[in-house]
Amino acid sequence: MADDLTLVADVGGTNTRFALAGANGIVVGSAARYTNCDVDSFVDAAQAYVLTLNGALPSNLCAAIAGPVSGGTGKITNGNWVFDTDVLSNTLGMKRVHLLNDLVALGYALDVLPSGMVTQVGGGESQGSQALVAGIATGFNISMCHAGQVTEAELGHASLPNSVMDVLRHAIGNQADKFRTVETLFSGGGISTLHTALGFDAADPANITAQDGDTVALFAKTLGVFCREMAYQYMPLAGLYFNGSVARAVLGSATAGKIVAAEAGKDEAFLGRFGQVPLYLITEDNAALYGCARYVHRQAGAGGNS
């Protein structure tokens, strides 16, 4: 399998990204993006991508999807696409098919992302080997990484902590009740809902974050408070890494990024240790593809299948 090419895919609620991976990782210049609404299925998108490869046919597939994965099956949380490793193997003619949650793939990517694809936006020095990846885009989720191993989780559908709800109630009163789960706030739809709750006209997330106004400032404050909660829950002393379009828009803003970092750093318990958890922003859209490539390489070395 070491000499085989692998089709790696990152399937989100809005876009699907592909690349080729070989023994040395992602093949330079092979990445491409498809909009989900422009194709009928993942298989159609994969076949369309393979047709662009000029004969460099992959024999394996590793797909990271924005949804839960179990027993070789999965479904996009914010979409209708369903995945089954046996069906994909037969339909696409792949020898081996691996299916991962997208945040798990990001966890595997942390050690292999090229320099320049990660920027520190707050906190102190990295300590230990336990890190956390949080994705904020169409939805929200996390994975925990420890010494090269990745543990998946489902935090997007968990309830918002009281500390975050207190900030919302102070700002928007009873309209805070619209935000019951983590994902109803920390997502593209969440920032749009927050925008209208503040009295502004409805707008899409990209327009809201481009304004960098009151909505983004409040979103950043709640995100900083939530960072403190995640620091206690998961002890990511090696770093809390953010990925996704909404995360990049907010943490990539000099003003909003400082708000997140300031709120996250207010924790003085344990000699301020948790307030110094380093905050990083993954700036590469294709980061999960690197994680898929690393996962396949690890599986090949272990001689196992997912």
Buried (B, 14 or more C-beta within 10 A) or exposed (E): BEEBBBBBBBBBBBBBBBBBBBBEBBBEEBBBBBEBEEBEEBBEBBEBBBEEBEEEEBBBBBBBBBBBBEEBBBBBBBBEBBBBBEBBBEBBEBEBBBBBBBBBBBBBBBEBBEEEBBBBBBBBEBBEEBBBBBBBBBBBBBBBBBEEEBEBBBBBBBEBBEEBBEBBBEBBEEBBEBBEBBBBBBBBBBBBBBBBBBEBEEBEBEEBBEEBBBBBBBBBBBBBBBBBBBBEBBBBBBBBBBBBBBBBBBBBBEEBBBBBBEBBBEBEEEEEBBBBBBBBBBBBBBBBBBBBBBBBBEBBEEEEEB
